[in-house]
């Protein structure tokens, strides 16, 4: 019984933040959105070293947020 109580106490402590407050975990969608935005930014930086004009064009045309969109010139 003591082992089970100790196990439960460790699990509960791991689930709580500082001072016993609930931890806030980002949603899967939000984490994916942030990771995609970072990946696009990193890719644009790499493109900039090879072709500044193309990087500028893409930076102006690619929009990130809830959706990622490429909007070509009108």
CHARMM-style PDB file with segment names, atoms N, HN, CA, C and O in Angstrom:
ATOM      1  N   UNK     1       0.823  -1.180   0.000  1.00  0.00      PROA
ATOM      2  CA  UNK     1       0.000   0.000   0.000  1.00  0.00      PROA
ATOM      3  C   UNK     1       0.879   1.260   0.000  1.00  0.00      PROA
ATOM      4  O   UNK     1       0.564   2.229  -0.691  1.00  0.00      PROA
ATOM      5  N   UNK     2       1.969   1.255   0.763  1.00  0.00      PROA
ATOM      6  HN  UNK     2       2.226   0.468   1.325  1.00  0.00      PROA
ATOM      7  CA  UNK     2       2.862   2.405   0.863  1.00  0.00      PROA
ATOM      8  C   UNK     2       3.489   2.698  -0.501  1.00  0.00      PROA
ATOM      9  O   UNK     2       3.626   3.863  -0.873  1.00  0.00      PROA
ATOM     10  N   UNK     3       3.869   1.666  -1.248  1.00  0.00      PROA
ATOM     11  HN  UNK     3       3.757   0.720  -0.946  1.00  0.00      PROA
ATOM     12  CA  UNK     3       4.462   1.865  -2.585  1.00  0.00      PROA
ATOM     13  C   UNK     3       3.457   2.516  -3.527  1.00  0.00      PROA
ATOM     14  O   UNK     3       3.813   3.396  -4.311  1.00  0.00      PROA
ATOM     15  N   UNK     4       2.212   2.084  -3.451  1.00  0.00      PROA
ATOM     16  HN  UNK     4       1.923   1.369  -2.814  1.00  0.00      PROA
ATOM     17  CA  UNK     4       1.187   2.655  -4.315  1.00  0.00      PROA
ATOM     18  C   UNK     4       0.930   4.117  -3.966  1.00  0.00      PROA
ATOM     19  O   UNK     4       0.757   4.940  -4.865  1.00  0.00      PROA
ATOM     20  N   UNK     5       0.902   4.453  -2.688  1.00  0.00      PROA
ATOM     21  HN  UNK     5       1.042   3.784  -1.958  1.00  0.00      PROA
ATOM     22  CA  UNK     5       0.710   5.840  -2.264  1.00  0.00      PROA
ATOM     23  C   UNK     5       1.878   6.704  -2.737  1.00  0.00      PROA
ATOM     24  O   UNK     5       1.680   7.816  -3.229  1.00  0.00      PROA
ATOM     25  N   UNK     6       3.095   6.182  -2.584  1.00  0.00      PROA
ATOM     26  HN  UNK     6       3.255   5.280  -2.184  1.00  0.00      PROA
ATOM     27  CA  UNK     6       4.282   6.925  -3.040  1.00  0.00      PROA
ATOM     28  C   UNK     6       4.249   7.145  -4.545  1.00  0.00      PROA
ATOM     29  O   UNK     6       4.589   8.222  -5.035  1.00  0.00      PROA
ATOM     30  N   UNK     7       3.834   6.108  -5.276  1.00  0.00      PROA
ATOM     31  HN  UNK     7       3.558   5.233  -4.879  1.00  0.00      PROA
ATOM     32  CA  UNK     7       3.734   6.227  -6.736  1.00  0.00      PROA
ATOM     33  C   UNK     7       2.720   7.304  -7.116  1.00  0.00      PROA
ATOM     34  O   UNK     7       3.003   8.158  -7.956  1.00  0.00      PROA
ATOM     35  N   UNK     8       1.548   7.265  -6.503  1.00  0.00      PROA
ATOM     36  HN  UNK     8       1.317   6.572  -5.820  1.00  0.00      PROA
ATOM     37  CA  UNK     8       0.514   8.264  -6.789  1.00  0.00      PROA
ATOM     38  C   UNK     8       0.975   9.671  -6.422  1.00  0.00      PROA
ATOM     39  O   UNK     8       0.689  10.624  -7.147  1.00  0.00      PROA
ATOM     40  N   UNK     9       1.678   9.810  -5.316  1.00  0.00      PROA
ATOM     41  HN  UNK     9       1.910   9.036  -4.726  1.00  0.00      PROA
ATOM     42  CA  UNK     9       2.177  11.126  -4.907  1.00  0.00      PROA
ATOM     43  C   UNK     9       3.174  11.660  -5.934  1.00  0.00      PROA
ATOM     44  O   UNK     9       3.146  12.848  -6.256  1.00  0.00      PROA
ATOM     45  N   UNK    10       4.055  10.803  -6.451  1.00  0.00      PROA
ATOM     46  HN  UNK    10       4.079   9.838  -6.190  1.00  0.00      PROA
ATOM     47  CA  UNK    10       5.020  11.231  -7.483  1.00  0.00      PROA
ATOM     48  C   UNK    10       4.299  11.644  -8.758  1.00  0.00      PROA
ATOM     49  O   UNK    10       4.652  12.653  -9.369  1.00  0.00      PROA
ATOM     50  N   UNK    11       3.300  10.880  -9.164  1.00  0.00      PROA
ATOM     51  HN  UNK    11       3.014  10.060  -8.667  1.00  0.00      PROA
ATOM     52  CA  UNK    11       2.550  11.202 -10.377  1.00  0.00      PROA
ATOM     53  C   UNK    11       1.797  12.516 -10.236  1.00  0.00      PROA
ATOM     54  O   UNK    11       1.774  13.322 -11.166  1.00  0.00      PROA
ATOM     55  N   UNK    12       1.189  12.734  -9.097  1.00  0.00      PROA
ATOM     56  HN  UNK    12       1.208  12.079  -8.342  1.00  0.00      PROA
ATOM     57  CA  UNK    12       0.462  13.984  -8.873  1.00  0.00      PROA
ATOM     58  C   UNK    12       1.421  15.170  -8.834  1.00  0.00      PROA
ATOM     59  O   UNK    12       1.103  16.236  -9.362  1.00  0.00      PROA
ATOM     60  N   UNK    13       2.580  14.999  -8.220  1.00  0.00      PROA
ATOM     61  HN  UNK    13       2.837  14.133  -7.791  1.00  0.00      PROA
ATOM     62  CA  UNK    13       3.566  16.080  -8.170  1.00  0.00      PROA
ATOM     63  C   UNK    13       4.068  16.405  -9.567  1.00  0.00      PROA
ATOM     64  O   UNK    13       4.293  17.572  -9.885  1.00  0.00      PROA
ATOM     65  N   UNK    14       4.247  15.398 -10.398  1.00  0.00      PROA
ATOM     66  HN  UNK    14       4.064  14.450 -10.139  1.00  0.00      PROA
ATOM     67  CA  UNK    14       4.722  15.624 -11.762  1.00  0.00      PROA
ATOM     68  C   UNK    14       3.675  16.332 -12.615  1.00  0.00      PROA
ATOM     69  O   UNK    14       4.017  17.040 -13.562  1.00  0.00      PROA
ATOM     70  N   UNK    15       2.395  16.141 -12.279  1.00  0.00      PROA
ATOM     71  HN  UNK    15       2.117  15.566 -11.509  1.00  0.00      PROA
ATOM     72  CA  UNK    15       1.319  16.745 -13.064  1.00  0.00      PROA
ATOM     73  C   UNK    15       1.062  18.193 -12.670  1.00  0.00      PROA
ATOM     74  O   UNK    15       0.372  18.916 -13.389  1.00  0.00      PROA
ATOM     75  N   UNK    16       1.605  18.625 -11.543  1.00  0.00      PROA
ATOM     76  HN  UNK    16       2.165  18.038 -10.959  1.00  0.00      PROA
ATOM     77  CA  UNK    16       1.358  19.989 -11.069  1.00  0.00      PROA
ATOM     78  C   UNK    16       2.605  20.840 -11.274  1.00  0.00      PROA
ATOM     79  O   UNK    16       3.728  20.336 -11.239  1.00  0.00      PROA
ATOM     80  N   UNK    17       2.399  22.106 -11.482  1.00  0.00      PROA
ATOM     81  HN  UNK    17       1.487  22.515 -11.510  1.00  0.00      PROA
ATOM     82  CA  UNK    17       3.500  23.050 -11.642  1.00  0.00      PROA
ATOM     83  C   UNK    17       3.952  23.569 -10.289  1.00  0.00      PROA
ATOM     84  O   UNK    17       3.632  22.978  -9.258  1.00  0.00      PROA
ATOM     85  N   UNK    18       4.695  24.670 -10.285  1.00  0.00      PROA
ATOM     86  HN  UNK    18       4.954  25.150 -11.123  1.00  0.00      PROA
ATOM     87  CA  UNK    18       5.182  25.261  -9.051  1.00  0.00      PROA
ATOM     88  C   UNK    18       4.016  25.666  -8.158  1.00  0.00      PROA
ATOM     89  O   UNK    18       3.014  26.199  -8.635  1.00  0.00      PROA
ATOM     90  N   UNK    19       4.150  25.418  -6.894  1.00  0.00      PROA
ATOM     91  HN  UNK    19       4.964  24.985  -6.506  1.00  0.00      PROA
ATOM     92  CA  UNK    19       3.115  25.800  -5.949  1.00  0.00      PROA
ATOM     93  C   UNK    19       1.822  25.020  -6.104  1.00  0.00      PROA
ATOM     94  O   UNK    19       0.790  25.433  -5.575  1.00  0.00      PROA
ATOM     95  N   UNK    20       1.854  23.911  -6.810  1.00  0.00      PROA
ATOM     96  HN  UNK    20       2.693  23.576  -7.240  1.00  0.00      PROA
ATOM     97  CA  UNK    20       0.670  23.096  -6.989  1.00  0.00      PROA
ATOM     98  C   UNK    20      -0.282  23.591  -8.070  1.00  0.00      PROA
ATOM     99  O   UNK    20      -1.361  23.029  -8.258  1.00  0.00      PROA
ATOM    100  N   UNK    21       0.123  24.654  -8.788  1.00  0.00      PROA
ATOM    101  HN  UNK    21       0.999  25.110  -8.635  1.00  0.00      PROA
ATOM    102  CA  UNK    21      -0.741  25.165  -9.863  1.00  0.00      PROA
ATOM    103  C   UNK    21      -0.742  24.175 -11.025  1.00  0.00      PROA
ATOM    104  O   UNK    21       0.224  23.442 -11.239  1.00  0.00      PROA
ATOM    105  N   UNK    22      -1.835  24.172 -11.758  1.00  0.00      PROA
ATOM    106  HN  UNK    22      -2.620  24.767 -11.584  1.00  0.00      PROA
ATOM    107  CA  UNK    22      -1.928  23.312 -12.939  1.00  0.00      PROA
ATOM    108  C   UNK    22      -0.929  23.775 -13.990  1.00  0.00      PROA
ATOM    109  O   UNK    22      -0.728  24.973 -14.187  1.00  0.00      PROA
ATOM    110  N   UNK    23      -0.310  22.819 -14.658  1.00  0.00      PROA
ATOM    111  HN  UNK    23      -0.473  21.845 -14.499  1.00  0.00      PROA
ATOM    112  CA  UNK    23       0.562  23.141 -15.780  1.00  0.00      PROA
ATOM    113  C   UNK    23      -0.293  23.436 -16.990  1.00  0.00      PROA
ATOM    114  O   UNK    23      -1.326  22.801 -17.203  1.00  0.00      PROA
ATOM    115  N   UNK    24       0.137  24.397 -17.779  1.00  0.00      PROA
ATOM    116  HN  UNK    24       0.976  24.913 -17.606  1.00  0.00      PROA
ATOM    117  CA  UNK    24      -0.588  24.708 -19.004  1.00  0.00      PROA
ATOM    118  C   UNK    24       0.187  24.118 -20.164  1.00  0.00      PROA
ATOM    119  O   UNK    24       1.318  24.519 -20.439  1.00  0.00      PROA
ATOM    120  N   UNK    25      -0.413  23.185 -20.827  1.00  0.00      PROA
ATOM    121  HN  UNK    25      -1.332  22.859 -20.604  1.00  0.00      PROA
ATOM    122  CA  UNK    25       0.213  22.570 -21.988  1.00  0.00      PROA
ATOM    123  C   UNK    25      -0.460  23.128 -23.233  1.00  0.00      PROA
ATOM    124  O   UNK    25      -1.686  23.211 -23.307  1.00  0.00      PROA
ATOM    125  N   UNK    26       0.352  23.505 -24.201  1.00  0.00      PROA
ATOM    126  HN  UNK    26       1.348  23.438 -24.140  1.00  0.00      PROA
ATOM    127  CA  UNK    26      -0.208  23.995 -25.455  1.00  0.00      PROA
ATOM    128  C   UNK    26      -0.910  22.873 -26.196  1.00  0.00      PROA
ATOM    129  O   UNK    26      -0.565  21.701 -26.052  1.00  0.00      PROA
ATOM    130  N   UNK    27      -1.880  23.243 -26.977  1.00  0.00      PROA
ATOM    131  HN  UNK    27      -2.160  24.196 -27.095  1.00  0.00      PROA
ATOM    132  CA  UNK    27      -2.597  22.233 -27.742  1.00  0.00      PROA
ATOM    133  C   UNK    27      -1.692  21.701 -28.847  1.00  0.00      PROA
ATOM    134  O   UNK    27      -0.715  22.348 -29.224  1.00  0.00      PROA
ATOM    135  N   UNK    28      -2.015  20.546 -29.351  1.00  0.00      PROA
ATOM    136  HN  UNK    28      -2.809  20.020 -29.045  1.00  0.00      PROA
ATOM    137  CA  UNK    28      -1.241  19.967 -30.450  1.00  0.00      PROA
ATOM    138  C   UNK    28      -1.262  20.896 -31.658  1.00  0.00      PROA
ATOM    139  O   UNK    28      -0.248  21.069 -32.334  1.00  0.00      PROA
ATOM    140  N   UNK    29      -2.406  21.486 -31.923  1.00  0.00      PROA
ATOM    141  HN  UNK    29      -3.229  21.347 -31.374  1.00  0.00      PROA
ATOM    142  CA  UNK    29      -2.533  22.372 -33.082  1.00  0.00      PROA
ATOM    143  C   UNK    29      -1.645  23.601 -32.922  1.00  0.00      PROA
ATOM    144  O   UNK    29      -0.997  24.019 -33.882  1.00  0.00      PROA
ATOM    145  N   UNK    30      -1.604  24.180 -31.737  1.00  0.00      PROA
ATOM    146  HN  UNK    30      -2.131  23.840 -30.957  1.00  0.00      PROA
ATOM    147  CA  UNK    30      -0.786  25.370 -31.499  1.00  0.00      PROA
ATOM    148  C   UNK    30       0.698  25.032 -31.623  1.00  0.00      PROA
ATOM    149  O   UNK    30       1.463  25.787 -32.223  1.00  0.00      PROA
ATOM    150  N   UNK    31       1.099  23.905 -31.059  1.00  0.00      PROA
ATOM    151  HN  UNK    31       0.478  23.292 -30.571  1.00  0.00      PROA
ATOM    152  CA  UNK    31       2.511  23.507 -31.176  1.00  0.00      PROA
ATOM    153  C   UNK    31       2.879  23.246 -32.622  1.00  0.00      PROA
ATOM    154  O   UNK    31       3.974  23.608 -33.054  1.00  0.00      PROA
ATOM    155  N   UNK    32       1.993  22.628 -33.375  1.00  0.00      PROA
ATOM    156  HN  UNK    32       1.104  22.334 -33.024  1.00  0.00      PROA
ATOM    157  CA  UNK    32       2.260  22.381 -34.798  1.00  0.00      PROA
ATOM    158  C   UNK    32       2.368  23.702 -35.550  1.00  0.00      PROA
ATOM    159  O   UNK    32       3.256  23.869 -36.386  1.00  0.00      PROA
ATOM    160  N   UNK    33       1.466  24.646 -35.258  1.00  0.00      PROA
ATOM    161  HN  UNK    33       0.745  24.510 -34.579  1.00  0.00      PROA
ATOM    162  CA  UNK    33       1.493  25.943 -35.922  1.00  0.00      PROA
ATOM    163  C   UNK    33       2.815  26.661 -35.656  1.00  0.00      PROA
ATOM    164  O   UNK    33       3.424  27.212 -36.573  1.00  0.00      PROA
ATOM    165  N   UNK    34       3.249  26.651 -34.412  1.00  0.00      PROA
ATOM    166  HN  UNK    34       2.754  26.203 -33.667  1.00  0.00      PROA
ATOM    167  CA  UNK    34       4.510  27.309 -34.057  1.00  0.00      PROA
ATOM    168  C   UNK    34       5.684  26.631 -34.754  1.00  0.00      PROA
ATOM    169  O   UNK    34       6.576  27.307 -35.267  1.00  0.00      PROA
ATOM    170  N   UNK    35       5.689  25.313 -34.776  1.00  0.00      PROA
ATOM    171  HN  UNK    35       4.965  24.764 -34.359  1.00  0.00      PROA
ATOM    172  CA  UNK    35       6.794  24.592 -35.417  1.00  0.00      PROA
ATOM    173  C   UNK    35       6.838  24.840 -36.921  1.00  0.00      PROA
ATOM    174  O   UNK    35       7.919  24.983 -37.492  1.00  0.00      PROA
ATOM    175  N   UNK    36       5.689  24.891 -37.558  1.00  0.00      PROA
ATOM    176  HN  UNK    36       4.811  24.775 -37.093  1.00  0.00      PROA
ATOM    177  CA  UNK    36       5.655  25.167 -39.002  1.00  0.00      PROA
ATOM    178  C   UNK    36       6.149  26.579 -39.276  1.00  0.00      PROA
ATOM    179  O   UNK    36       6.920  26.796 -40.210  1.00  0.00      PROA
ATOM    180  N   UNK    37       5.709  27.544 -38.467  1.00  0.00      PROA
ATOM    181  HN  UNK    37       5.082  27.368 -37.708  1.00  0.00      PROA
ATOM    182  CA  UNK    37       6.147  28.929 -38.640  1.00  0.00      PROA
ATOM    183  C   UNK    37       7.662  29.030 -38.481  1.00  0.00      PROA
ATOM    184  O   UNK    37       8.324  29.713 -39.263  1.00  0.00      PROA
ATOM    185  N   UNK    38       8.209  28.361 -37.482  1.00  0.00      PROA
ATOM    186  HN  UNK    38       7.672  27.807 -36.846  1.00  0.00      PROA
ATOM    187  CA  UNK    38       9.670  28.358 -37.275  1.00  0.00      PROA
ATOM    188  C   UNK    38      10.393  27.709 -38.451  1.00  0.00      PROA
ATOM    189  O   UNK    38      11.415  28.218 -38.913  1.00  0.00      PROA
ATOM    190  N   UNK    39       9.870  26.601 -38.930  1.00  0.00      PROA
ATOM    191  HN  UNK    39       9.040  26.188 -38.556  1.00  0.00      PROA
ATOM    192  CA  UNK    39      10.509  25.900 -40.050  1.00  0.00      PROA
ATOM    193  C   UNK    39      10.505  26.761 -41.308  1.00  0.00      PROA
ATOM    194  O   UNK    39      11.498  26.803 -42.036  1.00  0.00      PROA
ATOM    195  N   UNK    40       9.406  27.441 -41.565  1.00  0.00      PROA
ATOM    196  HN  UNK    40       8.599  27.407 -40.975  1.00  0.00      PROA
ATOM    197  CA  UNK    40       9.338  28.324 -42.737  1.00  0.00      PROA
ATOM    198  C   UNK    40      10.338  29.456 -42.585  1.00  0.00      PROA
ATOM    199  O   UNK    40      11.035  29.799 -43.540  1.00  0.00      PROA
ATOM    200  N   UNK    41      10.417  30.043 -41.397  1.00  0.00      PROA
ATOM    201  HN  UNK    41       9.851  29.765 -40.621  1.00  0.00      PROA
ATOM    202  CA  UNK    41      11.379  31.122 -41.153  1.00  0.00      PROA
ATOM    203  C   UNK    41      12.815  30.666 -41.352  1.00  0.00      PROA
ATOM    204  O   UNK    41      13.613  31.373 -41.967  1.00  0.00      PROA
ATOM    205  N   UNK    42      13.147  29.493 -40.839  1.00  0.00      PROA
ATOM    206  HN  UNK    42      12.499  28.918 -40.340  1.00  0.00      PROA
ATOM    207  CA  UNK    42      14.501  28.966 -40.996  1.00  0.00      PROA
ATOM    208  C   UNK    42      14.817  28.698 -42.460  1.00  0.00      PROA
ATOM    209  O   UNK    42      15.930  28.956 -42.917  1.00  0.00      PROA
ATOM    210  N   UNK    43      13.842  28.182 -43.191  1.00  0.00      PROA
ATOM    211  HN  UNK    43      12.938  27.972 -42.820  1.00  0.00      PROA
ATOM    212  CA  UNK    43      14.035  27.906 -44.611  1.00  0.00      PROA
ATOM    213  C   UNK    43      14.229  29.197 -45.392  1.00  0.00      PROA
ATOM    214  O   UNK    43      15.072  29.263 -46.286  1.00  0.00      PROA
ATOM    215  N   UNK    44      13.454  30.221 -45.061  1.00  0.00      PROA
ATOM    216  HN  UNK    44      12.768  30.168 -44.334  1.00  0.00      PROA
ATOM    217  CA  UNK    44      13.618  31.514 -45.736  1.00  0.00      PROA
ATOM    218  C   UNK    44      15.001  32.111 -45.461  1.00  0.00      PROA
ATOM    219  O   UNK    44      15.595  32.728 -46.346  1.00  0.00      PROA
ATOM    220  N   UNK    45      15.507  31.934 -44.261  1.00  0.00      PROA
ATOM    221  HN  UNK    45      15.024  31.433 -43.543  1.00  0.00      PROA
ATOM    222  CA  UNK    45      16.865  32.426 -43.954  1.00  0.00      PROA
ATOM    223  C   UNK    45      17.912  31.693 -44.784  1.00  0.00      PROA
ATOM    224  O   UNK    45      18.868  32.306 -45.258  1.00  0.00      PROA
ATOM    225  N   UNK    46      17.738  30.389 -44.963  1.00  0.00      PROA
ATOM    226  HN  UNK    46      16.961  29.891 -44.579  1.00  0.00      PROA
ATOM    227  CA  UNK    46      18.689  29.629 -45.794  1.00  0.00      PROA
ATOM    228  C   UNK    46      18.585  30.041 -47.253  1.00  0.00      PROA
ATOM    229  O   UNK    46      19.597  30.150 -47.945  1.00  0.00      PROA
ATOM    230  N   UNK    47      17.369  30.270 -47.720  1.00  0.00      PROA
ATOM    231  HN  UNK    47      16.547  30.181 -47.158  1.00  0.00      PROA
ATOM    232  CA  UNK    47      17.185  30.712 -49.108  1.00  0.00      PROA
ATOM    233  C   UNK    47      17.839  32.071 -49.309  1.00  0.00      PROA
ATOM    234  O   UNK    47      18.440  32.322 -50.353  1.00  0.00      PROA
ATOM    235  N   UNK    48      17.728  32.955 -48.312  1.00  0.00      PROA
ATOM    236  HN  UNK    48      17.240  32.751 -47.463  1.00  0.00      PROA
ATOM    237  CA  UNK    48      18.284  34.303 -48.410  1.00  0.00      PROA
ATOM    238  C   UNK    48      19.786  34.278 -48.696  1.00  0.00      PROA
ATOM    239  O   UNK    48      20.299  35.145 -49.404  1.00  0.00      PROA
ATOM    240  N   UNK    49      20.487  33.287 -48.146  1.00  0.00      PROA
ATOM    241  HN  UNK    49      20.070  32.583 -47.571  1.00  0.00      PROA
ATOM    242  CA  UNK    49      21.938  33.226 -48.387  1.00  0.00      PROA
ATOM    243  C   UNK    49      22.246  32.871 -49.840  1.00  0.00      PROA
ATOM    244  O   UNK    49      23.303  33.235 -50.356  1.00  0.00      PROA
ATOM    245  N   UNK    50      21.340  32.172 -50.495  1.00  0.00      PROA
ATOM    246  HN  UNK    50      20.481  31.877 -50.076  1.00  0.00      PROA
ATOM    247  CA  UNK    50      21.561  31.764 -51.886  1.00  0.00      PROA
ATOM    248  C   UNK    50      20.937  32.729 -52.885  1.00  0.00      PROA
ATOM    249  O   UNK    50      21.500  32.977 -53.950  1.00  0.00      PROA
ATOM    250  N   UNK    51      19.766  33.274 -52.538  1.00  0.00      PROA
ATOM    251  HN  UNK    51      19.309  33.072 -51.672  1.00  0.00      PROA
ATOM    252  CA  UNK    51      19.043  34.133 -53.477  1.00  0.00      PROA
ATOM    253  C   UNK    51      18.183  35.117 -52.691  1.00  0.00      PROA
ATOM    254  O   UNK    51      17.047  34.810 -52.331  1.00  0.00      PROA
ATOM    255  N   UNK    52      18.732  36.299 -52.427  1.00  0.00      PROA
ATOM    256  HN  UNK    52      19.655  36.549 -52.720  1.00  0.00      PROA
ATOM    257  CA  UNK    52      18.046  37.300 -51.608  1.00  0.00      PROA
ATOM    258  C   UNK    52      16.725  37.738 -52.243  1.00  0.00      PROA
ATOM    259  O   UNK    52      15.744  37.974 -51.537  1.00  0.00      PROA
ATOM    260  N   UNK    53      16.700  37.846 -53.567  1.00  0.00      PROA
ATOM    261  HN  UNK    53      17.497  37.654 -54.139  1.00  0.00      PROA
ATOM    262  CA  UNK    53      15.488  38.273 -54.257  1.00  0.00      PROA
ATOM    263  C   UNK    53      14.359  37.264 -54.060  1.00  0.00      PROA
ATOM    264  O   UNK    53      13.225  37.649 -53.775  1.00  0.00      PROA
ATOM    265  N   UNK    54      14.658  36.001 -54.209  1.00  0.00      PROA
ATOM    266  HN  UNK    54      15.579  35.688 -54.441  1.00  0.00      PROA
ATOM    267  CA  UNK    54      13.649  34.960 -54.003  1.00  0.00      PROA
ATOM    268  C   UNK    54      13.177  34.955 -52.553  1.00  0.00      PROA
ATOM    269  O   UNK    54      11.980  34.834 -52.293  1.00  0.00      PROA
ATOM    270  N   UNK    55      14.095  35.085 -51.618  1.00  0.00      PROA
ATOM    271  HN  UNK    55      15.068  35.184 -51.829  1.00  0.00      PROA
ATOM    272  CA  UNK    55      13.722  35.102 -50.203  1.00  0.00      PROA
ATOM    273  C   UNK    55      12.792  36.274 -49.898  1.00  0.00      PROA
ATOM    274  O   UNK    55      11.818  36.119 -49.161  1.00  0.00      PROA
ATOM    275  N   UNK    56      13.086  37.434 -50.458  1.00  0.00      PROA
ATOM    276  HN  UNK    56      13.877  37.559 -51.056  1.00  0.00      PROA
ATOM    277  CA  UNK    56      12.238  38.613 -50.251  1.00  0.00      PROA
ATOM    278  C   UNK    56      10.836  38.366 -50.817  1.00  0.00      PROA
ATOM    279  O   UNK    56       9.832  38.667 -50.171  1.00  0.00      PROA
ATOM    280  N   UNK    57      10.785  37.813 -52.034  1.00  0.00      PROA
ATOM    281  HN  UNK    57      11.600  37.569 -52.559  1.00  0.00      PROA
ATOM    282  CA  UNK    57       9.497  37.492 -52.669  1.00  0.00      PROA
ATOM    283  C   UNK    57       8.688  36.544 -51.784  1.00  0.00      PROA
ATOM    284  O   UNK    57       7.513  36.792 -51.515  1.00  0.00      PROA
ATOM    285  N   UNK    58       9.315  35.467 -51.336  1.00  0.00      PROA
ATOM    286  HN  UNK    58      10.270  35.266 -51.555  1.00  0.00      PROA
ATOM    287  CA  UNK    58       8.602  34.482 -50.524  1.00  0.00      PROA
ATOM    288  C   UNK    58       8.171  35.073 -49.184  1.00  0.00      PROA
ATOM    289  O   UNK    58       7.070  34.791 -48.711  1.00  0.00      PROA
ATOM    290  N   UNK    59       9.024  35.887 -48.572  1.00  0.00      PROA
ATOM    291  HN  UNK    59       9.918  36.116 -48.956  1.00  0.00      PROA
ATOM    292  CA  UNK    59       8.674  36.493 -47.285  1.00  0.00      PROA
ATOM    293  C   UNK    59       7.439  37.385 -47.415  1.00  0.00      PROA
ATOM    294  O   UNK    59       6.627  37.464 -46.493  1.00  0.00      PROA
ATOM    295  N   UNK    60       7.302  38.046 -48.545  1.00  0.00      PROA
ATOM    296  HN  UNK    60       7.962  37.982 -49.294  1.00  0.00      PROA
ATOM    297  CA  UNK    60       6.140  38.912 -48.779  1.00  0.00      PROA
ATOM    298  C   UNK    60       4.883  38.110 -49.130  1.00  0.00      PROA
ATOM    299  O   UNK    60       3.769  38.580 -48.896  1.00  0.00      PROA
ATOM    300  N   UNK    61       5.045  36.935 -49.675  1.00  0.00      PROA
ATOM    301  HN  UNK    61       5.950  36.553 -49.866  1.00  0.00      PROA
ATOM    302  CA  UNK    61       3.916  36.162 -50.203  1.00  0.00      PROA
ATOM    303  C   UNK    61       3.435  35.036 -49.292  1.00  0.00      PROA
ATOM    304  O   UNK    61       2.296  34.586 -49.418  1.00  0.00      PROA
ATOM    305  N   UNK    62       4.278  34.580 -48.385  1.00  0.00      PROA
ATOM    306  HN  UNK    62       5.203  34.946 -48.282  1.00  0.00      PROA
ATOM    307  CA  UNK    62       3.890  33.477 -47.495  1.00  0.00      PROA
ATOM    308  C   UNK    62       3.374  34.073 -46.196  1.00  0.00      PROA
ATOM    309  O   UNK    62       4.054  34.872 -45.552  1.00  0.00      PROA
ATOM    310  N   UNK    63       2.174  33.678 -45.820  1.00  0.00      PROA
ATOM    311  HN  UNK    63       1.622  33.029 -46.343  1.00  0.00      PROA
ATOM    312  CA  UNK    63       1.557  34.126 -44.569  1.00  0.00      PROA
ATOM    313  C   UNK    63       1.329  32.906 -43.691  1.00  0.00      PROA
ATOM    314  O   UNK    63       0.839  31.874 -44.150  1.00  0.00      PROA
ATOM    315  N   UNK    64       1.690  33.040 -42.426  1.00  0.00      PROA
ATOM    316  HN  UNK    64       2.088  33.878 -42.053  1.00  0.00      PROA
ATOM    317  CA  UNK    64       1.479  31.944 -41.482  1.00  0.00      PROA
ATOM    318  C   UNK    64       0.497  32.400 -40.406  1.00  0.00      PROA
ATOM    319  O   UNK    64       0.259  33.596 -40.237  1.00  0.00      PROA
ATOM    320  N   UNK    65      -0.048  31.473 -39.709  1.00  0.00      PROA
ATOM    321  HN  UNK    65       0.145  30.502 -39.846  1.00  0.00      PROA
ATOM    322  CA  UNK    65      -1.040  31.726 -38.662  1.00  0.00      PROA
ATOM    323  C   UNK    65      -1.808  30.443 -38.469  1.00  0.00      PROA
ATOM    324  O   UNK    65      -1.209  29.370 -38.394  1.00  0.00      PROA
ATOM    325  N   UNK    66      -3.109  30.529 -38.387  1.00  0.00      PROA
ATOM    326  HN  UNK    66      -3.595  31.401 -38.448  1.00  0.00      PROA
ATOM    327  CA  UNK    66      -3.905  29.297 -38.293  1.00  0.00      PROA
ATOM    328  C   UNK    66      -3.769  28.466 -39.557  1.00  0.00      PROA
ATOM    329  O   UNK    66      -3.872  27.240 -39.524  1.00  0.00      PROA
ATOM    330  N   UNK    67      -3.534  29.152 -40.676  1.00  0.00      PROA
ATOM    331  HN  UNK    67      -3.450  30.148 -40.703  1.00  0.00      PROA
ATOM    332  CA  UNK    67      -3.303  28.483 -41.957  1.00  0.00      PROA
ATOM    333  C   UNK    67      -2.048  29.070 -42.571  1.00  0.00      PROA
ATOM    334  O   UNK    67      -1.731  30.238 -42.348  1.00  0.00      PROA
ATOM    335  N   UNK    68      -1.335  28.270 -43.339  1.00  0.00      PROA
ATOM    336  HN  UNK    68      -1.592  27.321 -43.520  1.00  0.00      PROA
ATOM    337  CA  UNK    68      -0.192  28.765 -44.093  1.00  0.00      PROA
ATOM    338  C   UNK    68      -0.655  28.971 -45.536  1.00  0.00      PROA
ATOM    339  O   UNK    68      -1.265  28.088 -46.139  1.00  0.00      PROA
ATOM    340  N   UNK    69      -0.355  30.152 -46.076  1.00  0.00      PROA
ATOM    341  HN  UNK    69       0.140  30.870 -45.586  1.00  0.00      PROA
ATOM    342  CA  UNK    69      -0.854  30.500 -47.394  1.00  0.00      PROA
ATOM    343  C   UNK    69       0.268  31.123 -48.210  1.00  0.00      PROA
ATOM    344  O   UNK    69       1.037  31.942 -47.707  1.00  0.00      PROA
ATOM    345  N   UNK    70       0.350  30.726 -49.475  1.00  0.00      PROA
ATOM    346  HN  UNK    70      -0.275  30.060 -49.883  1.00  0.00      PROA
ATOM    347  CA  UNK    70       1.213  31.404 -50.428  1.00  0.00      PROA
ATOM    348  C   UNK    70       0.297  32.204 -51.342  1.00  0.00      PROA
ATOM    349  O   UNK    70      -0.553  31.641 -52.033  1.00  0.00      PROA
ATOM    350  N   UNK    71       0.477  33.512 -51.342  1.00  0.00      PROA
ATOM    351  HN  UNK    71       1.168  33.969 -50.781  1.00  0.00      PROA
ATOM    352  CA  UNK    71      -0.361  34.389 -52.170  1.00  0.00      PROA
ATOM    353  C   UNK    71       0.510  35.000 -53.271  1.00  0.00      PROA
ATOM    354  O   UNK    71       1.248  35.955 -53.028  1.00  0.00      PROA
ATOM    355  N   UNK    72       0.420  34.445 -54.477  1.00  0.00      PROA
ATOM    356  HN  UNK    72      -0.179  33.669 -54.675  1.00  0.00      PROA
ATOM    357  CA  UNK    72       1.229  34.980 -55.576  1.00  0.00      PROA
ATOM    358  C   UNK    72       0.769  36.399 -55.920  1.00  0.00      PROA
ATOM    359  O   UNK    72      -0.301  36.845 -55.507  1.00  0.00      PROA
ATOM    360  N   UNK    73       1.595  37.074 -56.674  1.00  0.00      PROA
ATOM    361  HN  UNK    73       2.464  36.711 -57.010  1.00  0.00      PROA
ATOM    362  CA  UNK    73       1.249  38.434 -57.087  1.00  0.00      PROA
ATOM    363  C   UNK    73      -0.064  38.437 -57.862  1.00  0.00      PROA
ATOM    364  O   UNK    73      -0.383  37.486 -58.575  1.00  0.00      PROA
ATOM    365  N   UNK    74      -0.805  39.506 -57.709  1.00  0.00      PROA
ATOM    366  HN  UNK    74      -0.545  40.278 -57.129  1.00  0.00      PROA
ATOM    367  CA  UNK    74      -2.101  39.608 -58.407  1.00  0.00      PROA
ATOM    368  C   UNK    74      -1.879  39.875 -59.888  1.00  0.00      PROA
ATOM    369  OT1 UNK    74      -2.843  39.994 -60.646  1.00  0.00      PROA
TER     370      UNK     74
END
